[in-house]
Amino acid sequence: MSYAVQRQVGRGRIRFPDISPRAYEHPTDRGALVALRAIPGFDAVLKAVSGAIGERSIRLLYLATSIRVSPRQYPDLHQMISECATTLDLKAIPELYIQQDPIPNAMTIGLDKPIIVVSTGLLQLLDTDGLRFAIGHEVGHVLSGHAVYRTMLMQLIGIAQNIQWMPIGVWGLRAIIAALNEWFRKSELSCDRAGLLCVQDPAVALKVHASLAGALNPDEMDVAGFLDQAKDYQESGDVRDSVLKLLQISGQSHPMAALRAAELQKWAAGTEYPDILAGNYPRRSEDKNAPLGEDVKAAASAYQESFSTSSDPLFKVVNKVGGVMGGVGGAAAGRFRDWWQAGRNDPPKDDTSTS
């Protein structure tokens, strides 16, 4: 359904009234969250962690240790987060805090009223448009309701580090942490899209990803060559390298910079991003009627497309084995169907042998 865009925000940027997070969420993000909630004991752990943390504790910590952005403190950033919240039609503007940390980072944490924390390292690394993309990314986490799971992940990692010596219950906790990390990596892909909707310039997003990877001045480098790195990474090597790639990503909370850059640019060049800019996107008011099964199907389709189009040698082996097994199974099913319809008394012979 097509809707008219109501108005623009700052410098001609488009606002998206009533936009649902389903508009920008990566299908594997929603699929991973569905799978995460299906883990035995997950709901119990979520309730226990939520009850132990408390909203006030988080807010009080950052009030005492960081700078709260306001019209008097970092007024430009205050205007920026206000505009991002308006762009994504987020009614309550999240509190934004600046934390002294040389490592470029930003996060959204909390339960009922999430807060956004940005490091001084990120402020020093990015220009104004880059910061808009980064803050829009975090506003996307708020709109998608990711903060509670991110907070849970941080708390469980701390708990696991403190009870490593305990023989009972640790492995179950680690399984939930691993599942949360897998989901969070996918959620980052979703919120990169939200950041792009806020800045509305794919080149800015690409420069941010290049800067996070090590570009001190992305204007002086061929950022398109940065995307070539992702292609080389995905295509090079043999099955041994594929296994090494799996080991590299294990335990990581964020996707690798070059790969997430390529993923976002692919989305920007597709049909979904222009459709959203044109006002064609799912509405929050329609979310209650959206069947949950569609999330699972969309995730399965996304994974299938990733496997079928990937040049990774391990994926090729898996696809080849899957194709052979599917062909054998299909042939066997076809022979059984023919035998049944013909009313034969003897079962069909196996003619798949090559001897």
Secondary structure, DSSP 8 states (H G I E B T S, - for coil): -------EETTTEE--TTB-GGGT--HHHHHHHHHHHTSTTHHHHHHHHHHHH-HHHHHHHHHHHSEE--SSSSHHHHHHHHHHHHHTT-SS--EEEEE--SS--EEEE-SSS-EEEEEHHHHHHS-HHHHHHHHHHHHHHHHHT-HHHHHHHHHHHHHHHHSTT-SSSHHHHHHHHHHHHHHHHHHHHHHHHHHHHHH--HHHHHHHHHHHHT-S-GGGS-HHHHHHHHHHHHHSS-HHHHHHHHHHHTT-SS--HHHHHHHHHHHHTSSHHHHHHTT---BGGGGGGS-HHHHHHHHHHHHHHHHHH---HHHHHHHHHHHHHHHHHHHHHHHHHHHHHHT-SS---------
